[in-house]
Amino acid sequence: MKRIVAAALAALLLAGAPARAEDAADPVVAQRGAITITASQVRQLIQLADPDTRQRMEREPAFLAQKVRERLLQLLLLNEAKAQKWDQKPDIQARLEQVRQAAIIETFVAAQVPADPAFPTEEQLQKAYDGNKAKLMVPRQYHLAQIFIAAPVTGGVQGDADALRRVNDARNQIVKQKADFGAVAKKLSEDKASAVNGGELGWVREDAVLAPVRAVVTGMAEGTVSDPIRSAEGWHLVKLLGTKPAAPATFAEARETLVRALRQERMVQGQRAYVASVMQGEAIQVNEIELGKVVPK
């Protein structure tokens, strides 16, 4: 239910709107026709995400871009539905009210169990680590560098072909002309965050690599450069600098995961205790005879 409520809240709170001149302080970051997503709406999208998704959105630009694209598609579909007055249908209104009530209840109950910043202690973390070592694994990691050329949003087939040509030109410089990958990345890559470091992305967990890139990287030898790889955002040229096999996580590597898991467990226990306290005293009574008449036999 939690994911459904979060998605519904996002749909209600993040309605796209055409950009206006006075919105210069809140720039548009994604657009299709009159439907837009602004910087403040992206920040709200991140804020409403569950903790794991929020972390990925904050540290992985490509993942954030994917989520923004998904959100824009939702807004396009929402716009189509509203144009047909779908949201005014009685059954849809009833479902929206159920979602609204569920969101109120969920957030209210959560507020009755405030987080304790002192929990868990180092001793509690160490105990949890010692008891779960066999399950705490760090997946395979890749040390990657990339040259990225974005696919133009409005360029169509020709725009995509131009982006591919630029990536192929970069690969020819590296493979045939023996140019330094880092130097070419600094000059040509449109991923500015990594371009300044010669395209280096550092060590990346296998589960954090974009699926199309991961499919290619898993078969590469260290030191080699891939053929152009197409993702939803554009074209990637990837160099594999190193590989680390999957291995048991150290305490330092597992610490953040353990903190989240222990806090989540305590929160769930606290919420159950609060609901149980509300249920004390007068019991809920159901007239099963009348209830049986509701559903026709």
Secondary structure as UniProt FT lines:
FT   HELIX           2..13
FT   HELIX           21..23
FT   TURN            24..25
FT   STRAND          28..32
FT   TURN            33..34
FT   STRAND          35..38
FT   HELIX           39..48
FT   HELIX           51..59
FT   HELIX           61..83
FT   TURN            84..85
FT   HELIX           86..88
FT   HELIX           90..111
FT   TURN            117..118
FT   HELIX           122..131
FT   HELIX           133..135
FT   STRAND          137..138
FT   STRAND          141..150
FT   TURN            153..154
FT   HELIX           156..175
FT   HELIX           181..188
FT   HELIX           192..195
FT   TURN            196..199
FT   STRAND          200..205
FT   HELIX           206..208
FT   HELIX           211..217
FT   TURN            218..219
FT   TURN            222..223
FT   STRAND          229..230
FT   STRAND          234..244
FT   STRAND          247..248
FT   HELIX           251..279
FT   HELIX           288..294
//
